[in-house]
Amino acid sequence: MVGIFFLPFILSGFGPRFKQEENLVFGKAHPPQPRVSAVPPRPLPSPLSLSTFFPSPTSSRFNWSHLTPLELKNRSVGLGTESTGQGNPHFTLEGQKFLIFGGSIHYFRVPREYWRDRLLKLKACGFNTVTTYVPWNLHEPERGRFDFSGNLDLEAFVLMASEIGLWVILRPGPYICSEIDLGGLPSWLLQDPRLLLRTTNKGFIEAVEKYFDHLIPRVIPLQYRQGGPVIAVQVENEYGSFNKDKKYMPYLHKALLRRGIVELLLTSDMLATINLQKLHRNTFSQLHKVQRDKPILIMEYWVGWFDRWGDKHHVTDAKEIEHTVSEFIKYEISFNVYMFHGGTNFGFLNGATNYGKHAGVVTSYDYDAVLTEAGDYTEKYFKLQKLFGSFSAIPLPQVPKLTPKAAYPPVRPSLFLPLWDALAYLNEPVRSHQPVNMENLPINNGSGQSYGLVLYEKSICSGGRLCAHARDMAQVFLDETMIGILNENNQNLHIPELRVCRYLRILVENQGRVNFSWQIQNERKGITGSVSINNSSLEGFTIYSLEMKMSFFERLRSATWRPVPDSHPGPAFYRGTLRAGPSPKDTFLSLLNWNYGFVFINGRNLGRYWNIGPQKTLYLPGAWLHPEDNEVILFEKMVSGSDIESTDKPML
């Protein structure tokens, strides 16, 4: 599959809607049907198929030791393109021929303590550039409140890459896809149904302007001509598959230029790029029709794929990856490996797909990448390192040591707290005549709730046919007894006749907003609409927001916890202690005896576990553990389990 985006015009025969046609689509090629694991590779093209477009394969070795952020002090000309009429068009850096060997690492998916390790491994493999997305939803979690601290310190990540000797390509969106919630757009944009995402709609543009006013001044001093490592900036992402507003991309282009971006912009009027997973004979034919005199940059060469709950774990063949990258280098094609290191969808970061059915992306973003989720080497790594070494005129850097792993003694939770007992430790509930969807709750300084769960509570005195549109998954209770599940495909439930009035409780979980396609416009979560019994609307709701922030767990410590029973049905918190010894190491938590919920270590949300798979372990970075004792809290939604095991190897 090939995705072409940032094109100067829509090619004849391709309409503005997402579609497949001879395995070629605009934007990222997200298949409309679920992918299967270990798809048998198609026959790869012979060099002759590429020679149609690249008549002069190289046999030379590359030496860019003088073209690194550390060595290149006198700078006047940034990344550019050149076409002399002899040989292939190529990139230049400071006027000298240059190929981009890029690898994607998302700083927000990797513990800050491990940034250096991952970047050193990228350099040691033979790459010269790191690419990263910039997630708007994490940097502006509430309207007007910006966060570039800790694990979101973009400037520190970019400067660290420079210190190690890597160039940087930034991909600041505003939309980034990246399999994260709403494609990286803040959920508070969904409050106003008149606001049209990814268009020149006034409300959207005003929000983008304010975001760029905070983001771009941080990027300006990091640019190549300012002495920094940023050699290119990508505008938006995969807009060809969205294509709602022809004025949108030119607007973003001008917005970046107006704020001082002077490096190469990957936009429609500058440089078209492509995304692909496999080489085919027609891979470059469409691109050459619109861009004959420019070098090719494969912005995303997918060396793996993401997983979804209830699906299979995806893997790709290392030999196929090696062969394809070899072809790129031989014909002097610049490329970016997506992902070099995927990392983790910690907390509620994950996005979702909806090809007829909503499916959340799993917590692990291992992606079957060149490095594993925990930063360990793979067969792909060593094959690529050997390949890059064969084309390099100088020795590659020494490979960093592995990050040590450990298996700790099992954790058996000793205390538990039913959700109903924890409600008193939440923030003040919202009282509303009608249900309010998650994004429009009057909390977080008017920005609503982005992630987590919402509990809707109402006293009822009669049963009948309950109807509610809940997204994505809702557990329905009478008092503390669960009576059924609601989701996008099941909006009705029978409530038995009542002898006395009881509490109707609807606990709704956001399992991840769709991150791709036009569906992002309608990704409001919680109860979206009225709730009725026998077609009679219910009124007068108490609404609790369960964002699961660290401050909540600090308050929860003062609650009256109970001893854990042999078995407990229903949502509850379970607390235990993980003993990591004097020198904590990375580990993987195994929750095979549990059903569905979230794990919190010292108040930090590791992410979701779910017994439907494919993921069976959660990555726990040793950098997030304290010496000796560590608090482990599980929020189990269904039925309690027993021990929480740990292992030194993941099960994905």
Secondary structure in CASP SS format (residue, H / E / C, confidence):
PFRMAT SS
TARGET T0000
AUTHOR 0000-0000-0000
METHOD secondary structure of the structure
MODEL  1
M C 1.00
V E 1.00
G E 1.00
I E 1.00
F E 1.00
F C 1.00
L C 1.00
P C 1.00
F C 1.00
I C 1.00
L C 1.00
S C 1.00
G C 1.00
F C 1.00
G C 1.00
P C 1.00
R C 1.00
F C 1.00
K C 1.00
Q C 1.00
E E 1.00
E C 1.00
N C 1.00
L E 1.00
V E 1.00
F E 1.00
G C 1.00
K C 1.00
A C 1.00
H C 1.00
P C 1.00
P C 1.00
Q C 1.00
P C 1.00
R C 1.00
V C 1.00
S C 1.00
A C 1.00
V C 1.00
P C 1.00
P C 1.00
R C 1.00
P C 1.00
L C 1.00
P C 1.00
S C 1.00
P H 1.00
L H 1.00
S H 1.00
L H 1.00
S H 1.00
T C 1.00
F C 1.00
F C 1.00
P C 1.00
S C 1.00
P C 1.00
T C 1.00
S C 1.00
S C 1.00
R C 1.00
F E 1.00
N C 1.00
W C 1.00
S C 1.00
H C 1.00
L C 1.00
T C 1.00
P C 1.00
L C 1.00
E C 1.00
L C 1.00
K C 1.00
N C 1.00
R C 1.00
S C 1.00
V C 1.00
G C 1.00
L E 1.00
G E 1.00
T E 1.00
E E 1.00
S C 1.00
T C 1.00
G C 1.00
Q C 1.00
G C 1.00
N C 1.00
P C 1.00
H E 1.00
F E 1.00
T E 1.00
L E 1.00
E C 1.00
G C 1.00
Q E 1.00
K E 1.00
F E 1.00
L C 1.00
I C 1.00
F E 1.00
G E 1.00
G E 1.00
S E 1.00
I E 1.00
H C 1.00
Y H 1.00
F H 1.00
R H 1.00
V C 1.00
P C 1.00
R H 1.00
E H 1.00
Y H 1.00
W H 1.00
R H 1.00
D H 1.00
R H 1.00
L H 1.00
L H 1.00
K H 1.00
L H 1.00
K H 1.00
A H 1.00
C H 1.00
G C 1.00
F C 1.00
N C 1.00
T E 1.00
V E 1.00
T E 1.00
T E 1.00
Y E 1.00
V C 1.00
P C 1.00
W H 1.00
N H 1.00
L H 1.00
H H 1.00
E C 1.00
P C 1.00
E E 1.00
R C 1.00
G C 1.00
R E 1.00
F C 1.00
D C 1.00
F C 1.00
S C 1.00
G H 1.00
N H 1.00
L H 1.00
D C 1.00
L H 1.00
E H 1.00
A H 1.00
F H 1.00
V H 1.00
L H 1.00
M H 1.00
A H 1.00
S H 1.00
E H 1.00
I H 1.00
G C 1.00
L C 1.00
W E 1.00
V E 1.00
I E 1.00
L E 1.00
R E 1.00
P C 1.00
G C 1.00
P C 1.00
Y C 1.00
I C 1.00
C C 1.00
S C 1.00
E C 1.00
I E 1.00
D H 1.00
L H 1.00
G H 1.00
G H 1.00
L C 1.00
P C 1.00
S H 1.00
W H 1.00
L H 1.00
L H 1.00
Q H 1.00
D C 1.00
P C 1.00
R C 1.00
L C 1.00
L C 1.00
L C 1.00
R C 1.00
T C 1.00
T C 1.00
N C 1.00
K H 1.00
G H 1.00
F H 1.00
I H 1.00
E H 1.00
A H 1.00
V H 1.00
E H 1.00
K H 1.00
Y H 1.00
F H 1.00
D H 1.00
H H 1.00
L H 1.00
I H 1.00
P H 1.00
R H 1.00
V H 1.00
I H 1.00
P H 1.00
L H 1.00
Q E 1.00
Y H 1.00
R H 1.00
Q H 1.00
G C 1.00
G C 1.00
P C 1.00
V E 1.00
I E 1.00
A E 1.00
V E 1.00
Q E 1.00
V C 1.00
E C 1.00
N C 1.00
E C 1.00
Y H 1.00
G H 1.00
S H 1.00
F C 1.00
N C 1.00
K C 1.00
D C 1.00
K C 1.00
K C 1.00
Y H 1.00
M H 1.00
P H 1.00
Y H 1.00
L H 1.00
H H 1.00
K H 1.00
A H 1.00
L H 1.00
L H 1.00
R H 1.00
R C 1.00
G C 1.00
I C 1.00
V C 1.00
E C 1.00
L E 1.00
L E 1.00
L E 1.00
T C 1.00
S C 1.00
D C 1.00
M C 1.00
L C 1.00
A C 1.00
T E 1.00
I E 1.00
N E 1.00
L E 1.00
Q C 1.00
K C 1.00
L C 1.00
H C 1.00
R C 1.00
N C 1.00
T C 1.00
F C 1.00
S H 1.00
Q H 1.00
L H 1.00
H H 1.00
K H 1.00
V H 1.00
Q C 1.00
R C 1.00
D C 1.00
K C 1.00
P C 1.00
I C 1.00
L E 1.00
I E 1.00
M E 1.00
E E 1.00
Y E 1.00
W E 1.00
V C 1.00
G C 1.00
W C 1.00
F C 1.00
D C 1.00
R E 1.00
W C 1.00
G C 1.00
D C 1.00
K C 1.00
H C 1.00
H C 1.00
V C 1.00
T C 1.00
D C 1.00
A H 1.00
K H 1.00
E H 1.00
I H 1.00
E H 1.00
H H 1.00
T H 1.00
V H 1.00
S H 1.00
E H 1.00
F H 1.00
I H 1.00
K H 1.00
Y C 1.00
E C 1.00
I C 1.00
S E 1.00
F E 1.00
N E 1.00
V E 1.00
Y E 1.00
M E 1.00
F E 1.00
H E 1.00
G C 1.00
G C 1.00
T E 1.00
N C 1.00
F C 1.00
G C 1.00
F C 1.00
L C 1.00
N E 1.00
G C 1.00
A E 1.00
T E 1.00
N E 1.00
Y C 1.00
G C 1.00
K C 1.00
H E 1.00
A E 1.00
G E 1.00
V E 1.00
V C 1.00
T C 1.00
S E 1.00
Y C 1.00
D C 1.00
Y C 1.00
D C 1.00
A C 1.00
V C 1.00
L E 1.00
T C 1.00
E C 1.00
A C 1.00
G C 1.00
D C 1.00
Y E 1.00
T C 1.00
E H 1.00
K H 1.00
Y H 1.00
F H 1.00
K H 1.00
L H 1.00
Q H 1.00
K H 1.00
L H 1.00
F H 1.00
G H 1.00
S H 1.00
F H 1.00
S E 1.00
A C 1.00
I C 1.00
P C 1.00
L C 1.00
P C 1.00
Q C 1.00
V C 1.00
P C 1.00
K C 1.00
L C 1.00
T C 1.00
P C 1.00
K E 1.00
A C 1.00
A C 1.00
Y C 1.00
P C 1.00
P C 1.00
V E 1.00
R C 1.00
P C 1.00
S C 1.00
L E 1.00
F E 1.00
L E 1.00
P E 1.00
L H 1.00
W H 1.00
D H 1.00
A H 1.00
L H 1.00
A H 1.00
Y H 1.00
L C 1.00
N C 1.00
E C 1.00
P C 1.00
V E 1.00
R E 1.00
S E 1.00
H C 1.00
Q C 1.00
P C 1.00
V C 1.00
N C 1.00
M H 1.00
E H 1.00
N H 1.00
L C 1.00
P C 1.00
I C 1.00
N C 1.00
N C 1.00
G C 1.00
S C 1.00
G C 1.00
Q C 1.00
S C 1.00
Y C 1.00
G C 1.00
L E 1.00
V E 1.00
L E 1.00
Y E 1.00
E E 1.00
K E 1.00
S E 1.00
I E 1.00
C C 1.00
S C 1.00
G C 1.00
G E 1.00
R E 1.00
L E 1.00
C E 1.00
A E 1.00
H E 1.00
A E 1.00
R E 1.00
D C 1.00
M E 1.00
A E 1.00
Q E 1.00
V E 1.00
F E 1.00
L E 1.00
D C 1.00
E C 1.00
T E 1.00
M E 1.00
I E 1.00
G E 1.00
I E 1.00
L E 1.00
N E 1.00
E C 1.00
N C 1.00
N E 1.00
Q C 1.00
N E 1.00
L E 1.00
H E 1.00
I E 1.00
P C 1.00
E C 1.00
L C 1.00
R C 1.00
V C 1.00
C C 1.00
R E 1.00
Y E 1.00
L E 1.00
R E 1.00
I E 1.00
L E 1.00
V E 1.00
E E 1.00
N C 1.00
Q C 1.00
G C 1.00
R C 1.00
V E 1.00
N C 1.00
F C 1.00
S C 1.00
W H 1.00
Q H 1.00
I H 1.00
Q H 1.00
N H 1.00
E C 1.00
R C 1.00
K C 1.00
G E 1.00
I E 1.00
T E 1.00
G E 1.00
S E 1.00
V E 1.00
S E 1.00
I E 1.00
N C 1.00
N C 1.00
S E 1.00
S E 1.00
L C 1.00
E C 1.00
G C 1.00
F E 1.00
T E 1.00
I E 1.00
Y E 1.00
S E 1.00
L E 1.00
E C 1.00
M C 1.00
K C 1.00
M H 1.00
S H 1.00
F H 1.00
F H 1.00
E H 1.00
R H 1.00
L H 1.00
R C 1.00
S C 1.00
A C 1.00
T C 1.00
W C 1.00
R E 1.00
P E 1.00
V C 1.00
P C 1.00
D C 1.00
S C 1.00
H C 1.00
P E 1.00
G C 1.00
P C 1.00
A E 1.00
F E 1.00
Y E 1.00
R E 1.00
G E 1.00
T E 1.00
L E 1.00
R E 1.00
A C 1.00
G C 1.00
P C 1.00
S C 1.00
P C 1.00
K C 1.00
D E 1.00
T E 1.00
F E 1.00
L E 1.00
S E 1.00
L C 1.00
L C 1.00
N C 1.00
W C 1.00
N C 1.00
Y E 1.00
G E 1.00
F E 1.00
V E 1.00
F E 1.00
I E 1.00
N C 1.00
G C 1.00
R E 1.00
N E 1.00
L E 1.00
G E 1.00
R E 1.00
Y E 1.00
W E 1.00
N C 1.00
I C 1.00
G C 1.00
P C 1.00
Q C 1.00
K C 1.00
T E 1.00
L E 1.00
Y E 1.00
L E 1.00
P C 1.00
G H 1.00
A H 1.00
W H 1.00
L C 1.00
H C 1.00
P C 1.00
E C 1.00
D E 1.00
N E 1.00
E E 1.00
V E 1.00
I E 1.00
L E 1.00
F E 1.00
E E 1.00
K C 1.00
M C 1.00
V E 1.00
S C 1.00
G C 1.00
S C 1.00
D C 1.00
I E 1.00
E E 1.00
S E 1.00
T E 1.00
D C 1.00
K C 1.00
P C 1.00
M C 1.00
L C 1.00
END
